[in-house]
């Protein structure tokens, strides 16, 4: 788990600057939706990005942000019963970084 936290701490600041990346778009869409209602419904997040250039790439990229793995983007989210939450070990760091980016 520690390695995953370090991975997110290394990658997240770059995502916040590269808005054309899928992971950046997913993250910002999640933040926007969570400002209205938290946790975020998975379906709402998917719909929010449906009209962008994702065209069938949302689920694969989102999965890379919620699963552990050596080649994942970095674990940011938890999903439970159709709702998306921050992954608790990185939540404070992510919110801090987002505050600096906005």
C-alpha positions in Angstrom: 0.0 0.0 0.0 2.8 2.4 0.8 4.2 2.0 -2.8 0.8 2.9 -4.2 0.6 6.1 -2.0 4.1 7.1 -3.2 3.1 6.5 -6.8 0.0 8.8 -6.4 2.1 11.5 -4.7 4.5 11.4 -7.6 2.0 11.4 -10.4 -1.0 13.4 -9.2 0.7 16.9 -9.5 1.5 16.2 -13.1 -2.0 15.1 -13.9 -3.4 18.3 -12.6 -1.3 20.2 -15.2 -2.0 18.0 -18.2 -5.7 18.5 -18.7 -5.8 16.5 -22.0 -5.0 13.2 -20.2 -7.8 10.8 -19.4 -6.8 10.5 -15.8 -6.9 14.3 -15.4 -10.3 14.6 -16.9 -11.7 11.8 -14.7 -10.2 13.4 -11.6 -11.6 16.9 -12.4 -15.0 15.5 -13.3 -15.1 13.6 -10.0 -14.2 16.7 -8.1 -16.8 18.8 -9.9 -19.5 16.2 -9.2 -18.4 15.6 -5.6 -18.8 19.3 -4.9 -22.5 18.8 -5.5 -22.9 15.4 -3.9 -20.5 13.0 -2.3 -20.1 10.2 -2.9 -20.4 10.4 -6.6 -22.6 7.9 -8.5 -20.4 6.0 -10.9 -23.1 6.4 -13.7 -23.0 10.2 -13.2 -19.2 10.3 -13.6 -19.4 8.1 -16.7 -22.1 10.3 -18.2 -20.2 13.5 -17.4 -17.4 12.3 -19.6 -19.5 10.6 -22.3 -19.4 13.6 -24.7 -15.7 14.0 -24.5 -13.1 12.3 -26.6 -13.2 9.2 -24.3 -15.5 7.2 -26.7 -15.3 3.8 -24.9 -12.1 4.5 -23.1 -13.6 5.7 -19.8 -14.0 2.4 -18.0 -10.5 1.1 -18.7 -8.9 4.4 -17.6 -11.1 4.7 -14.6 -10.3 1.1 -13.6 -6.6 2.1 -13.7 -7.4 4.7 -11.1 -9.3 2.4 -8.7 -7.3 -0.9 -8.8 -3.9 -1.8 -7.5 -1.3 -2.9 -10.0 2.2 -2.4 -11.1 1.1 -0.6 -14.3 -2.0 1.2 -13.0 -2.2 5.0 -13.2 -2.3 5.2 -9.4 -5.1 4.3 -7.0 -7.3 7.3 -6.4 -10.8 5.9 -6.0 -12.8 3.2 -4.3 -16.1 2.0 -5.7 -18.8 0.5 -3.6 -22.4 -0.2 -4.5 -22.2 2.0 -7.6 -20.7 5.0 -5.7 -17.2 6.4 -6.2 -15.2 7.6 -3.1 -11.8 8.9 -2.6 -9.3 6.2 -1.6 -8.7 7.2 2.0 -4.9 6.9 2.1 -4.5 9.6 -0.6 -7.6 11.7 0.0 -6.0 14.5 2.0 -3.0 14.7 -0.3 -5.3 14.8 -3.4 -7.5 17.6 -1.9 -4.4 19.6 -1.0 -3.0 19.3 -4.5 -6.4 20.2 -6.0 -6.6 23.2 -3.9 -3.2 24.4 -5.2 -4.2 23.6 -8.8 -7.5 25.5 -8.8 
